[in-house]
Amino acid sequence: MVATPNTPVALTGVLERIIFFNEENHYTIAELRPETERGEPGTAGDSDRVTIVGPLPGVQCGETLQLTGEWTRHAQHGAQFKVTGFKSELPSSVYGIRKYLGSGLVPGIGKVYANKIVDTFGTDTFRVLSEESAKLRKVPGIGKVRASAIKQAWDEQKTLREVHIFLQTYGVTTAQCVKLVNRYGAEAKQVIVNEPYRVAREIEGIGFKTADRIAINLGYANDAPPRLDAGILFALETLQEEGHTAFPAEELVDHAAAMLETSAERVRARVEALASQAAVVRHADAAPGPRGPLVQLPVNDRAERRIADAVRRLTAIASGLPAIKVDAAVAWAQEKAGIAFHDLQQTALRRALTHKVSILTGGPGTGKTTILRALVDILKAKKARVHLAAPTGRAAQRLAETTGGFASTIHRLLKFEGAKGGFTVNESHPLATDFLIVDESSMLDTRLAAALLSAVPVRAHLLLVGDTDQLPSVGAGNVLKDLIALSGADRPGGPASGPAAIATTRLAVVYRQKEQSQIVTVAHAINGGDGSPPPVASEVAKAQAWSDLNFIAAHSPEDCLAKVVQLCTQFIPQHFHWFDPVNDVQVLAPMHKGVAGVANFNQQLQAALNPRPHGLRTPGGEFRPGDKLIQLRNNYDKDLFNGDIGRVVAVDAAKGTLTADFDGAKHEFDRGDFGDLALAYAISIHKSQGSEYPVVIVPLLKAHFVMLQRNLIYTAITRGRKKVFIVGEPAAYGMAVRNAESKLRCTHLREKLLAPAGAG
C-alpha cells in the first residue's frame, strides 16, 4: 500500500476519524480507510486505516475522499499520506452513509438513529432524506415532529455542503460557510454568484480580499463599479485598522487605485458616487495645511460627532456639584495628604473642580495619582457621587487602590449587553454620577470615547487622565491628543481653556526622582530623545539587583531568548523570592513572530516555568494547568475583555475544555473559545497598555526594527512597577528612542469640535 516516499500517488477511501483540525488553515490529521481493488472500503480493523495529513477544509467522517499526495514517514507516528489535493463526495456505500450520518453532522441524527435509518433505506438513504422525507416515519422511534426536524437539518446541511464545495477553491473556511448559510439560507450560493461584494459588507470574517477572489474568478471586470466601491470601503477599513478615522481624499484615491490596479480617475469618480449615496462621508473643512478634503466611513463620522456634541453639551450647562470653596478644599486636601502640592498640581485640582470637562496629563512620577486621590477625597467629603473608570481591568483595579474609590472598566460601567449589541447606559439613560474620572484615557478609541462621553449626565464633571507619550489606542482615533491640541496645552501648565473650552493641565515636575527611580529617570530621558542606554551588563549574573532598571546585553535573538528565560527561572527567583515568576513577571515583546517574538517566548517560558506533561492540545497550542492566559477579544457573555489575564485551573482533554481563573472568577472554555485565548508569559507591548506589572522584561533587538519607536519603548518601560529588565542590543535602544515619528493618525474630530453646534 505504501509507495516510495516522495512519489506522487492517488489514494481513495472513506474518512474514518478526524484527529485534529485547525480552523484557520484547515490543516487536518485524520484516519482514512482505503478502498479495496473493487472500490469498496476495507475491513473494520484498525490496521487497514492510514493516517492522512494536510489541508482538508470541510470534510466529514463517512465521506469518500479522492486524494493526491505523497507518502512520508513521521519519526514517531510512522507512515503518513501528505495531501496536496482532494475531492470529496457523499458516501455511496452503506458503511459510509452510516458513518456520515452517525458523526453528529446533522442535528437530530446520532449513531442510534443513523443505524435505524440506514437499516431501513440502505443506499437510498440520501435520496429519501432529500426527496421523500415523509418516509422517515417508517423508522421506529421517528414521529412527525422528529421527521420534520431531521428534514430541516438535512436541508440546511445540504446547503452548507454545496456552498462549501463551491467555495473550496477560494479558501473560505467552514466557519465562514456556516455564517453565509445562516445569513442567506438556501440563497447563499445565488448571493455569492450575483453579489460577491455584498458578502464582504455583511458577513463578519469575510473580507474584501476573499470576496474579490471569488468575484474575479466569476468573471467580474477589474473596473466594475461594485468592485471599485467595495475596494474603496475596504481601503478605508484598512486605514481604520492603522488608527485613522478619516483620510485625505486624494491620498485615499491613490491608495485604492494602487490596490485595485485601476486608474485614479475611475476611483475618484466612485468616491464621489459613494459620497452621494452616503456610503462614505466627504468633508471639505480640513484644517489649514496639505491634507485637503477628508473622507470617512459613516460609523466614524457619527462617533466623532457624538464626542463633539457631548463636549459642547457638558461645557454649556452649569455644574451640578455641591457648593465647594475651591481654595479651602485644596488647602484641606494638602493637609490631609501631609504634603504641599506643586503649583501645577493645585492648578489641576482647581480646574477639575471648576470646569465641567478637564484633562490631566503627564509622565510617570509627576504626581497624577496624588491629585486624583486628593480630588476623590474632596468630592467624598462633599457627598458628591464619584465614578472612576479605566479601559482595562488592571488599570481600574490600580485606580481603585490608589484613590480609595470604587473603579470599574468602561465596558462594565456602561453595562454592555451582547444580546442588544450595545451599552444600556447611554445618552438616554446616563450615569447616575456627579463626577466621572477616567484614567489611562490615551487608550480611548473614537467609538468607545463616543459611548462614554454620551453617557455623562449634563450637570456632571468629566476628568480625563492620561499620558499622551504612550502608544495610542488600539482602536482608531486619537481622542486624548485631539482634545489636548484644541486646549492649547502644549507647554507645562498650558492655558486654562482653549477653543473647545477644555481645561488641560500638563504635569511636568518629576517627584519620584527623589527616590532614585531609574524607571522614571530613563522614561523621561526617552521622551527627551536621549538615545544613550542605561549602563549595560554583559551577563544576567552581572545585573544590579538593587536597581529598579537593568539593561542586559544580548547579541542575537537566540542569546536574548536564553537570557530572558534565565531571568525568569534563575535570577529573579534567587534575588527576589517574593515575586512569583508566572504571576508577577511579564515579558513585553515588540513583535509576535521570530525567535524573540511573543509566540516563541511563550513556548519556551511555558516549557521552563510549567513543564507539566498533561495539557490540552488546541490549534493555537497546548494549555496546561498553571499556565498564564490572555483573553484576546471581548467576550460579553463571560464578562471578559481584550487584555484580561488569567490562569488555567484545570483541563479536561476528553471533553475538550479548560477552566481558567480571571481575578477570582472561574470560566469554562470549549473549542469554540480557544481562538480567543493565548499563553501570556509574553504579550505584545500594545496588549500591555493600561496595565502595570511588578516586574517587566523587555526584549529589544535590531531585528525588531519595524516596530522600534520611541512611544513603544516608553510604554514598555513605564509598565514596570518595581523592576524593569531590558534584554537586547544597545543600538536597538538608540534606534527606538531616535524614532519619534510614529505614524500620525488622521481624524476629523478637531474640526467637529471647532464647528458650531448642529453644523453638518
N, C-alpha and C positions, 0 to 999 in steps of 0.2 A: 504493500500500500504506500509506503514512504519512498518517495523518489530521492534522487541525489540532491543534497542541499543546493539551493540557488537555481534549481531547474524550474522554469515556468511551467505550471501544470494547472489542470482544471480539477475541481472537486465538487461533487453534488451530494446533498444529503439533507436529512431532517435536523433542524436545530433542536437540540435536546434541553440544554440548560444554559442560561446566561449567568456567568460567574461575576462579571464586573462590567459596568457601563458608565462611561464618562459623558455626561450630558453636553458638555461644551464642545468636545471634538469628536464625539461618537466612538471613541476608542472602546473596543469591546473584547472581552475574553469570554469564550463560550465553548460548549461541547457540541459536536456535530456527529450524527450517526450517518456515515456514508451509505449511499445506495449500493445494492449488490449489482452484479453484472446485468440482472434482469430489470433493474430500475426500481427495486423495492428496498425499503430500509432494512438495515442489518438486524441481527437478533438483539435481544434486550440486554445482553451482557455489557458491562462497563468497558470490557477490553475492546469492544467494537467502536467505541467513541474516540474521536480525535479532538484535540484542542485547537481552536482557531482563534487568531488574534488579528486585530486591525479595525479600521473604521467601518461600522455596520449600523448606520442610522435606521432606527425604526423597526428593526427585525423583532420577531416574536417567536416564542417556543412553538414548535409544530410546523413552522413554515419550511418549505423546501427551498434551499439556497443553492444557487449555481455560482460557485466561487472560482476566481482565478487568483493565482499567487504562487508562493514557493514554500517548500518545506525548510524549516530551520530547526536548530536544536538549542533548547534552553538548558543552561548549566544545571539547574535544579529540577525543572519540570519535564525535561526530555523533548521529544519531537513535538513541534507545533507547526500549524499551517498559517503562514503570514499572508493575510488577504490584501490583494491590491485592487480587486474589483469584484462586484457581485450583482446578481439579480435575484429577486425573491418572488415566490408565487405561493398562493394559498395551497395548503396541503391537499393532495388528492387521495391519499391512502387513508383507510380507516384509522390506522395508528396515528398518522399526522393530524387528522381532524380532531381526534380525541385529545391529543397533546395540546393543540392550538386552543380549543375551547376550554380545556381544563386549566389553562395558565392563569386564569383570572382576568384576562384581557377584556372580556365582555361582562359588565356588571350583571349579576343575577345568575351567571352560569359558573359554578365552581366545578370541582372534579366530579362530584356525585352526579350533578345534573348533566355535565358533559358526557359522562358514561351512559346515562339513560338515553339522552338524545341521540348519540351515535349508535347505540344498540338498536334504536328504533328505526333510524333513517340511513345509517351506513354512509356510503359515499355520496348520497343525495342530500346530506345534512345542510350544506351551504345553500343549495337551491331552495330548500324548504324554508330556511330562515329568511331568505330574501324575498321569495315569491308566494309562499303558501304557509305563512307563519301560524295560521289558524290550526294547522295540523299538530302544532306543538302540544295541544291539549290532549293528544293521544298518549303523551308521555306521562307515566304515573307521577303524581305529585305536582303537575303543572296545570293550573287552572287558568281562567280567563285573564285575571289580573297579572299573574306571573308571565303568561304568554305575551301579553301586550308589552310588559316591561322589557322582556327579552328581545322582542322585535324592535322596540325603540332603541335599546342599547346596541343591537346588532347594526341597525341602520347608521347610527352615529359612528360606530367603529368602522363601518364600511366607507363612510365619507372621509373619515380621518385617514384611512389607509390609502384611498385614491389620491387625496391631497398630498400625502407624504410621498407616494411613489412619483407623483408629478413633480414634486419639489426636491427630490433626492439630488438631482443634478446641481441644484443651486445652493446646497449646503445649509438648508433650513432644518433646524433641529426638531426633534419630536415635540418638545415643549412648545415651540413656536407653531407647529402644525395644530396642536391642541387649541392654542389661542385662536388661530384662524377659524377652526371649526366651531368653537364656542361662540365666536362673534358672528360668523356668516352662515353657519349651518350647512345645509345642502348646497347653498350657492357659493361656497368658498372657492371652488375651482373657477367658477364663472367670474367672480370678482377679481381673482388674481389675473386671469387672462385679459379681462376688459379694462380693469383699473388697477394695475400693479402698484402705482404710486400712492393710491388711496391706502393700501395696506401699510405703507411706511408711516402715514399720518395717524392711523387709527389703532395699530397694534403695537403695544409696548414691546420692545425687544426685537422688532424687525425694522431695521433702519433703511436709509436711502440706498446704501450700497447693495444690500440684498435685493431690494425691490428693483433697483436699476439693472442688476444682473439678470433678473427674471425678464424685465421689460425688453432689454436689448436682445435676449435670446428669443423673445416672442416676435421680434421684428420691429420694435419701436424705433423711429428715426432719432438720430443723435440730437437734433434740434427741435424735436416735437415739443410744443408748449407744455404738456403735462410733465415731461422730463425736466425741462428748464425750471418750471415752477417748483417742482419737488427738490431739485438741486439747490435752488436759492434758499429755500427754507432749511434744507439740510446744512448749507453753509452757515446760516445764522445760528443753527443749533450747535454746530461745531465751535463757532466763535463764542457761543454762550458757555460751552464747556471750558474754554480758556479764560473765562471770567468776564467777558464783555456782555453788557445788556443792550448795547446799541453799537452800530458800526458805521463809519463813513460810507456813504452810498457808492462813491466811485471805487473805493478800495474793495467793497463787497462785490461790485461788478467784476473787477479784475480777478478777485479770488475765485468767484463762482465760475467765470469763463474758463479759467485755467483748469479747474477741477472737472468741468463738464466737456472740456475740449471743444469749445464753440467760440463764437465771436462775442466781443464785449457789447456790440450793438444789440445783438439778439437778447443777451441777458439784461441789458439796461431797459429794453422795451418790456420784458417780463416783470422786472421790478416795479415799473410804473403800473403794469396791469394788476399785479398783486396788491399794490397800494390802493388802487381804485376799488378793489374787491374787499378791502380791509383785512386781507390776509397778512399784510405787514403794515407797519406804521412808518410813514416818512415825515421827518421833521426838517424844517428849513431854518431853525433858530439856533444852530450850533454857536457856541461861544466864539468870539473872535479868534482867528487862527486858521491853520491849514486844514482843519477837519472837514469843513463843509457840511452839507446836509447829512443827517444821520438816519439810519433805518433800524427799526426794532421789530422783534416779534411782539404781537399784541399782549401776550401774557406779561412780558417785562415792562411794557409801557403802562399797563394797568397797575402793576406792583409799584412802580416809581410814582405814579400819580397818587396812590394811596399813602405813600410815605409823605409826599409833599403836602397833601391835604391834611394829614394828621398833624404835621408840624404847624401848619397855619392855624388849625383849629385849636391846638393847645396853647399857642402863643397869643391867640386873640381873646381868650377868656380868662377872667381873673382867677387867682389861686383859691383853692378850697381848703388850704391848710389852716389849722387853728392859728390865732394871732401869735406871732413869735417876735420878740425883741432880739433881732439878729446879733447885734454886738454882745449883748448879755449872754446869749446862747453860745456864741463862740468862746467867750471867756469861761463859761461854765464847763464846756467840753474840754478845754485845755486843763482846767483844774482837775476834772475827773480823770483825764489821761495822765496827769502828772508831768506833762511836758508843755513847753511853749511851742506853738505851731509857727512855722515859717510864714512870711507874708503871703507867698503863693498858696500855701495850704489854707490860710484864713480866707483868701480870696475865693478859693474853690468852694469852701463851706458857704460863704455868703451868697455866691452865685447859685448854688444848688437850692438854697432856701428862698431866694428872691426871684429866680427865673423859672418859668414853667418847664422849659427844656434847657438842659445844660449838658456839657461834656467835660469829663475829666480824663486827661491823658498824660502819659509819661512812662519812662522806662522803669526797670526793676530798681528797687531801693529808693525811689523818690518820694515815698510816703502816701501812695494812693490808699493803701489799706488803713493807715492811721485816720485819714479823712473819712473813709467810709464808716469806720467804727464810730467816730465822733458824730457823724450825721445820723446814724441809726440811733445812737444814744439820745440825741436831741429830739428826734421825732417820737421815740418811745415815751420820753418824758412828757411830751405834749399830747400823748394819747392818739397820735396820728396812726393811720393804718399804713404799714410799710410792707411792700413786697420786694423780694430780692430774687433775681433770676440770672441764669447764665446759659450759654448754648449747650454745654455738656454737663453730665452728671458730676464729674470730678470737679469741674470749676464751680458748680453750685455748692457742692459739699465744702469746698475750701472757703467760699464766700460766707457760708453759714458759720463756719468755725472762726473766721477772723472778725466777723461783725457781731456775732451773738444773736443774729436774727435767723428767721427761717428762710431758706432759699430752695428753689427748685429749678429744674431745666425749663427752658421756654416752652417746649412742647407740652410738658406736664402742666405748666402754669396756664396755658391757653386751652388745655383739655382737647387734644386731638382725638377724633373719633374716626377710626378706619372705615366703619360702615358708611359714614356720611362723607368721607373723603375730605374733611376739613376740620377747622377748630370750632368748638362750640362757644368759646369766649372770643368775642369779636366786637365790631363797632355797635352792633345792635344789642349785644349782651356783654358790656365791658367788664373789666376787672373791678372788683369792689375794693379799691385802694385809694389812698391819698398821695402815695409816693412810690414810684417804681424805680428801682435801681437795677441796672443791667450791667454785669461785669463781662469782661472778655468780648466787648462789642465789636472788636475788629473781625470777629468770626461771623458777624451777621451778614448773610447774603440778602439780596434785594427782596426776595419773596418772603423770607422769614421776618425781616425787618418790617415789611408792609403789614403782615399779620399782627405783629407785636404792637407797633405804634397805633394801629387802628383800634386796638383793644384797650388803650389807655383812656380812662374817662376824662372828659373835657376840663374838669376842675383840678385834676391831679397833676403832680410834678413828675418829670421824667429825667433821670440822670443816666447817661451812657458813659461807661468807664472802659477804657481800652488802651492798648499800646499799638499805635499805627506803624511802628517799625517791625512788627511781627509779620508773618506771612498773611496775605489777605484771606478772605473767606474761601472755603472750598467751592461753594456755590457762586453764581455770577453776581457781580456788583462790587461796589467799593464804598459802601454806605457811610462808614465812620469817617473815612478820608474826605468824602464829598461834603459831609456836614461840617467838618472842621475847616475845609478850604473856604467855605462860604462865611464862616465866622471871622476869618481874618487872623486866626490864632496861629500865625506862622513863626512866632517867636515866644520865648518864655513869658508867660503872663498874658500875652495877647490882649486885644481889646475885649471888652465885656460882651459885646454883641456885634454881629455883622449884618449883612443884607438880609439874612433869614432870621435874625434875632435869636441865634443860638449861642448862648454864653459858653465859651470854652476856656478852660484853664489847662495849660501845659506845665506840669511839674518838672523841674529841671535839676534841683539840688539833690544830690545823692547822699543819703544818710547811712546806708549800710556799709559804705566805705570805711566808716569809723571802726567797724568790726573787722576790717581787713578781708572783706569778702572778695575773693578773686573772681567768683562768678559775676558779680555786679561790675567789678572793675573791667573785666575783659568784655562784658556785654556792651558797656558804654564805649570802650575803645573800638569795638567792631562798628558801632554806629558812627563813630568819628572817622572811620575809614583807615584806622591803624591796622595794617595787614601783618604786623610783626607778631608771630605766635608767642604764646607764653613759653616759659622755659620747657625744653623738650627732654624727656627721659628716654634713653635708648632701649631700656628693657622695662617690663612690667614691675619687676622686683625693685627697680630704682625709683618708682613713683613715690611722691612725698605724701604719706598717709595723713599728715596733719593739715594739708592744704585742701580747700574745697574744690580746686580745679587742677587737673593734671593733663599734660599733653604727652602721650607716649608714641614714639616714632614707630611707624610700620612702613616697610619698603616695597610691599606688594600686597595685592588683595589676599593672598594666602597667609601672609605674615599678619595682616590686620585681623583676619578671621581667628587665627590661632591666639593672638593676644587678647582679643575680646573674650574668647572662651576662657582663657587663663584668668582674666579679671573676674569673671563670674564664678568660676569654680575654685579658685585658689586665693587671689589677692584680697578680694572683698570679704569672703568668709573669714580669712585669717585676721585681717585688721579691723573689721567692723562686724563682729559677730551678731550685733543687734539688727543688722539688715538681712532680710530674707532674700536669697539670690533670685527667687522667682517673683515674689510679691513686690519687693522694694526696688529692684534693679530693672531699668528699662533701656534697651538698646534702640536708638533712633537713627535709622539709616536714610541717606538721601534718595536711594533708588531701590526698586523692588528686585531687579534681576542682577545676575552676576555673582561671582564668588563672595563679594562683600555687599550683597543685596539682602533685602528683608527675607526673601524666601529661603535662601541658603543659611542665613544666620539662624532662622527658626529651626531648620532641620538639625543643625549642628548643636544648638543650645538645648533642644529637646533631648538629643542623644546624651548630652553631657549632664544635664540637670534632672532629667526624668527618664532614666533608661529602663522603664518597665517593659516587660516582654509582651503584655497583652493590651492591645488597644483596639480601636475601631477604625478600620480602613475605609476611607471615603475618596471620591475623585480628587479632592483637594489635598489629600494627605492623611496621615494617621493621627487620631486623637487618643490620648491616654489619660487615665485618672491622674489628676495633679497638674495637667497642662494648663498654661495660661492662654486664654482665648480673647479675641476681639470680635465684637459684632460689627459687621461691615455695612449694614444697611438698617434703616429704621424698620422696626417690627412693632407696629402699634398693638397687635394682638397680645404680644408678650410684654409690652411696655419696655422694650429695649430699643436703644438708639445707636446710630452710627458712632463708633468710637468707644462704646461701653466695654469695659474689661471684666472678665470673669475667670473662674477656674473650673475645670472639669471635675465633677464629683464622682461620676460613675459612667460606665459604658455597658451596653448590652449588645454584643455582637450578633446574637441570634435575632433580636428584634430590629437591629439596625438603628438604635437610638443612643443618645448620650444625655446625661443630666449635668447641668453646669450651674454654679452659684454666681450670681451677679449682685454684689452688695447685699448679701444676706437673703436674696430671693432665689429660689431654685426653679429652673426652667428645663423642660424636656425638649429635645430637638430630634427630629427624624430626618430621613433622607432629603425631604423637600427643603429642609432648613440649612443643610450643610454648606450650601453655596454662600450663605450669609455669615459664615464663621471662618476664622483663620487663627492659626497659632499667633501668640502675641509676645513671645520672648523678645522679638524685634518687631517694630512697627515703623511705618514711614514717619518722617518729621511732620508732614502735613496732618497725619492722623493724631499727632500729639497736641495739636492746638487746643488751648483751653485747659490743659491738664498740667499737673506738676507731679514729679516723682522724687522719692528720696535720693535715688542715685540714677544718673543718666550716663550712658556710654554712647559716644557719637563717632562712628567710623567716618573718616574723611580722607578720600583719595582723589588723585587726579583723574582716575578712571570715572569718577562721578561728575566730570566737568560739565555735562549737560545741565546738571541741577545746581551747580555751585553758584549761589547768590548770597549777598550779604544778609538779606532778611531770613534766608533759610538757616544759616549757621547761628544767627542771632536768636531765632525762635528755638532751635535745639538747645542751646546753652541755657537759655532762661527757663527751660522746663525743669532743670535740676534744682531741687530744694536744698539738699545737703552736700552732695558730691557730684562733680561732673568729670568724666574722663573722655578726652578726645584721643582717638587712636588713628594715626594715619600719617600723612605727609605734610610737613610744614608748608610746602609750596602750594598744596591744595587749599590750605587755610588762607594763605595770601590771595589765591585766585578768588575764593569766595568773598572775602572782605572787599576786595577791589571792585567786584562786580556788583555795583549798586543799581544797575539799570535793569531792575526786574521789569517784566513786561507791564507797561501801563495799561490799565483797564479803561475801556471806553464805555461811558454811561451817559444817560440823558437826565440824571437826577438833578444836577445843579441847575440846569435850565428850567426844570419844572419847579424847583424851589424858588427861583427868582421870578417866575411868571406870576401874574395876578391870579387871584383865586378864580377858579372856574374857567381859566383860559384853556383853549383847545390845544 
